[in-house]
Amino acid sequence: MKKVGLMLLAAVLLLSACGKAVQSPGHEGHQGGASEHAVDDTQAVFQTADGVKAKQDTQLNIQINGKDGKPIDQFDLNHEKKMHLIAVSKDLSYFRHLHPEYKGNGQFTITTQFPAGGEYRLFADYMPSGKAQTVKSYTLKVQGDVPQAAVLQPETAWTKTVGGSVVTLSFDHLMAGMDVNLNYMFKDAQTGSPIKDLQPYLGAVGHVVILDEAAEQYLHVHPTDEKSTGPEAVFKTTFPKSGKYKIWGEFQRGGKVITVPFVVKVP
């Protein structure tokens, strides 16, 4: 167990040294990740039991330390939570937005399951008190049958029905390196009427997480109008480079959270 922990620590320190791949530049307070000019002075050590298996409870511990190796004790709330943990499969077919419990002394913990064997990318999104929002990633290998990888196919239609809501996504324009508005429109699936009773989810009308095809470019985007209740929710972001991206929008209505995925090809 001690040997495994040391190996995990070494892997995370290596990832920390390559933080550019998982820290997205901030944008007017609407986009998560560390500021482009902020100094990242933290380390994240991901620890699990030896031999994580699919469809079994797995306790994941994330220790946040300063560069001096000492635990960071104080964290600011970021949309009602001290840490957001995004877990995705390598092919991006699986997505979960989790919130580890803070135990103090820099340690966060959560128990979860993974649906199948294979590689998963974990993104810990947190904000030490008085510091910039920070994102650290880790690749976790899960034992078990590995399904055939899903093909990341860009959408040809931009409307989906999820949980009784018809959700349409549109863009004002789409180009890498430029500001873009993600416009979500909501209608009731039964009546066709505009939805005006969206409920706050983690303190806002919704949240959007975006990953590129390689799960290296991470964007956590917040709405321009957090108090909106529909029928429109607008998010502003910048795609850092050309390529395929998967977008997960999370919204709440009637006490239930729905996740709406789209795949886009950015010129």
C-alpha angles and dihedrals in degrees: 000000000000090000091051091049091053091049091051091048091053091049093050093047088054090051090048090056088055094047095140090079093060105030114083122202114256121244123204092313094296100093124064129225132072120312114264090243099035121115112240106211100164138095126207119206114196116202132182136163117276112278109016109210131202118256092014129107111266124191111215121194122194117192117197115203136168120248087265088064094247119129119260106228107185126062131176121231112255110194092339096311136085091215136020115198118196116196121190135168119243092257091045093237091120123058133173131172108207136178115212118210117249112234097180132251091069096301125131123181139184138168116220143146134236117219099221144001123278139069124326130187118221122199118195110200115191144144121220110214111280092003136103123274108271135199125199125180136204135185114227123194114212123198120231141069111334113218123219109278115258117237114242099230120181114238122256094188123045102202126089134173113224127166095346094312127108106217124192123189123201136169130216087216135335122221133131115255094020131101112260133185117224105207118197119191122191132205131172110256093219103041102024089226121140112266113239101164104075109149128223113269113197090343098311142072088258148326131236126205120191130189131178121234092269092048090237103108107066125189125179105189128193126201122266089227108036093182096057116124096191166226082157132034119182127198126186123208145139124238104222097213142000119278144076121320134182117220123200117192117194121200138162131223130161091003093301126110116221126196117210116193127198132173119215135183111219117206 
